[in-house]
Amino acid sequence: MQATVAAYFSALDKADLDGAMAAFTSDAVLTLQGLETAKGTAQLRKAYADAFKALRFASTHTYDEVRVY
């Protein structure tokens, strides 16, 4: 689980659209405050492409607990 989460954040840090998308299923939903909800692969891909044009990510993470539902 930690490797999957680490790969996702690594993709964000590199502005790697395909890597970020690999974390989602085709029916994923992304809801962020102040933005329109993105549903499905095409809308998520556009949301991340737009984010990578406007933002630069630089993240570090510490895992205290992982829960799988």
C-alpha positions as CSV (number, residue, x, y, z in Angstrom):
1,M,0.0,0.0,0.0
2,Q,2.8,2.4,0.9
3,A,4.5,1.8,-2.4
4,T,1.3,2.7,-4.3
5,V,0.8,5.9,-2.4
6,A,4.5,6.8,-2.8
7,A,4.3,6.2,-6.6
8,Y,1.3,8.5,-6.8
9,F,3.0,11.4,-4.9
10,S,6.2,10.8,-6.9
11,A,4.2,11.2,-10.1
12,L,2.7,14.5,-8.7
13,D,6.2,15.8,-7.9
14,K,7.4,15.0,-11.5
15,A,4.2,16.3,-13.1
16,D,3.9,12.7,-14.6
17,L,0.3,12.6,-15.9
18,D,0.3,8.9,-16.8
19,G,1.9,8.0,-13.4
20,A,-0.7,10.0,-11.5
21,M,-3.5,8.5,-13.5
22,A,-2.2,5.0,-12.7
23,A,-3.5,5.5,-9.2
24,F,-7.1,5.7,-10.3
25,T,-9.7,3.3,-11.7
26,S,-11.8,4.2,-14.7
27,D,-14.8,5.1,-12.5
28,A,-12.8,7.3,-10.0
29,V,-14.2,10.6,-8.7
30,L,-12.0,13.5,-7.7
31,T,-13.6,16.2,-5.5
32,L,-11.6,19.3,-4.5
33,Q,-12.9,22.3,-2.7
34,G,-13.5,25.2,-5.2
35,L,-13.3,23.0,-8.3
36,E,-15.9,21.1,-10.3
37,T,-16.0,17.3,-9.5
38,A,-14.1,15.2,-12.0
39,K,-15.7,11.8,-12.8
40,G,-14.0,9.1,-14.8
41,T,-10.6,8.9,-16.6
42,A,-11.1,11.6,-19.2
43,Q,-12.2,14.3,-16.6
44,L,-9.5,13.3,-14.1
45,R,-6.8,13.4,-16.8
46,K,-7.9,16.9,-17.7
47,A,-8.0,18.0,-14.1
48,Y,-4.4,16.7,-13.5
49,A,-3.1,18.2,-16.8
50,D,-4.5,21.6,-15.8
51,A,-3.1,21.3,-12.3
52,F,0.4,20.4,-13.7
53,K,0.3,23.5,-15.9
54,A,-0.5,25.8,-12.9
55,L,1.2,24.1,-9.9
56,R,4.4,22.4,-8.9
57,F,4.3,19.7,-6.3
58,A,7.0,19.0,-3.8
59,S,5.9,16.5,-1.2
60,T,7.2,14.5,1.7
61,H,5.1,12.0,3.6
62,T,5.1,10.1,6.8
63,Y,2.7,7.1,7.3
64,D,1.3,6.6,10.7
65,E,-1.5,4.3,9.7
66,V,-3.0,2.8,6.5
67,R,-6.6,1.7,6.4
68,V,-8.1,-0.3,3.5
69,Y,-11.9,-0.3,3.2
